[in-house]
Amino acid sequence: MNDFLNRAKDFADQHDEQVDKGLDRAGEEADKRTGGKYDEHIDKGVDFAQQRTGEGDTQQ
């Protein structure tokens, strides 16, 4: 299991822009499914996750 996590981290480090785009899409879908009710919380979570993956948030 540890090997899998290391490979996933390496992938995220190497493909930060794609990971950030995926997180943005997931946030947009969550906003859509909740009718925007938790928009602030979702945006905060997406930003936090983007900062923790790869080299940080590449989406400006």
C-alpha positions, 0 to 999 in steps of 0.5 A: 500500500505504501508503494501505491501512495508513493507512486500516486504522490510522484504522479501528482508532483509530475502532473500538477496542472492536470491534478489542479484541473481535476480538483477544479472540475470536482469542485464545480460538480460538487457546487452543481450537485449542492445547488451552490449551497456550500460554494464557499466551503467547496472552494476553500477545500479545492484551494487547500487540496491544490496547495497540497498536490505537486508544486502547489496551485497552478490555476490562477 
